[in-house]
Amino acid sequence: MEAPSAHVFIVEDDQLLATALSAQVETLGYCVAGTANTGEDAVRGVLQSRPQVVIMDMRLGGWMTGLDAAKSIRRALAVPIIFYTAHGGDSVLKREVATMGNAQLLQKPAQEQTLLAALAGVLRWSRQGS
């Protein structure tokens, strides 16, 4: 059904969380295409590796937020983005994500089944849109 080998790019400024999320993504059967801890590195890394999905933290090191990085990526590449944040209750953020198309908002920490459902959902939507 879903391509278990889909490549996922992870953007997280906390190295411990990035490592744990990478392990979780791999446990779910996906490949980690790369990681970044700043918005600037995320844009470069995603455009270079061209993953099927991006998991994006909202608060990053550097001058870009996760939302800034996602918008910059989306100008060049129509990749699904899962925003992974501890600030999922922010109504402005919810509106921004809702207007992006093929983007989801997950509250940290997400249970494995929740993450799996989000990945499968954005990949399914992406395939239907192509």
C-alpha positions in Angstrom: 0.0 0.0 0.0 2.3 2.8 1.2 5.9 2.7 -0.1 7.8 1.8 3.1 11.0 3.1 1.6 9.8 6.7 1.2 12.5 9.2 2.2 11.9 11.5 5.1 14.0 14.6 5.9 14.0 15.6 9.5 14.4 19.2 10.7 14.9 19.5 14.5 17.2 21.7 16.5 17.4 19.5 19.5 20.0 16.7 18.6 18.6 14.2 21.1 15.0 14.7 19.7 16.4 14.5 16.1 18.1 11.2 16.9 15.0 9.7 18.6 12.7 10.9 15.7 15.1 9.4 13.1 15.0 6.1 14.9 11.2 6.2 15.2 10.9 7.0 11.4 13.2 4.1 10.5 11.3 1.8 12.9 8.1 2.7 11.0 9.8 1.5 7.7 10.8 4.8 6.2 14.3 6.0 5.2 15.8 9.1 6.7 17.1 11.2 3.8 18.9 13.7 6.0 18.6 15.9 9.0 19.1 19.6 9.7 19.0 21.8 12.8 18.5 25.2 11.2 16.0 26.5 8.7 18.8 27.5 6.4 20.3 24.0 6.4 16.8 22.5 6.0 16.2 24.4 2.8 19.6 23.4 1.4 19.2 19.8 2.5 15.7 19.2 1.3 16.3 20.8 -2.1 19.4 18.6 -2.5 18.0 15.3 -1.2 14.4 15.8 -2.6 12.7 13.6 0.0 9.0 12.4 -0.2 8.2 14.0 3.2 9.7 16.7 5.5 9.2 16.6 9.3 9.7 20.2 10.4 10.2 21.6 13.9 8.7 25.1 14.2 11.4 26.7 16.5 14.8 26.3 15.1 18.3 27.7 15.6 19.3 30.4 13.1 17.2 33.2 11.7 14.5 31.1 10.0 11.5 29.5 11.8 10.3 26.1 10.6 7.4 27.9 8.9 9.8 30.2 7.0 11.9 27.2 5.9 8.8 25.3 4.8 7.6 28.3 2.7 11.0 28.6 1.1 11.1 24.9 0.4 7.6 24.9 -1.1 8.5 27.7 -3.5 10.9 25.2 -5.2 9.5 21.8 -4.3 6.0 20.5 -3.7 6.9 18.2 -0.9 4.5 17.3 2.0 5.4 18.8 5.3 4.6 17.5 8.8 5.1 20.3 11.3 6.3 18.7 14.6 6.0 21.1 17.4 5.4 21.5 21.1 3.3 24.6 20.2 0.5 22.8 18.3 -2.2 24.7 20.1 -1.2 28.1 18.6 -4.2 29.2 16.5 -2.1 31.4 14.1 0.2 28.4 13.4 -2.8 26.2 12.8 -4.2 28.6 10.3 -0.8 29.0 8.5 -0.4 25.2 8.2 -4.0 24.8 7.0 -3.4 27.2 4.1 -0.2 25.4 2.9 -1.9 22.3 1.5 -0.6 18.8 2.1 0.8 19.8 5.5 -0.1 18.5 9.0 0.6 19.7 12.5 1.7 17.1 15.1 2.1 17.8 18.8 5.4 16.7 20.3 5.9 14.0 21.4 3.8 12.0 18.9 3.0 8.4 19.5 4.3 6.0 16.9 0.8 5.3 15.5 0.1 9.0 15.2 3.3 9.6 13.3 2.7 6.6 11.1 -0.8 7.9 10.3 0.5 11.4 9.5 3.2 10.0 7.2 0.8 7.7 5.4 -1.8 10.5 5.1 0.5 13.1 3.5 2.1 10.5 1.2 -1.4 9.4 0.0 -2.5 13.0 -0.6 0.7 13.7 -2.4 0.3 10.7 -4.8 -3.4 11.6 -5.5 -2.3 15.2 -6.3 0.3 14.1 -8.8 
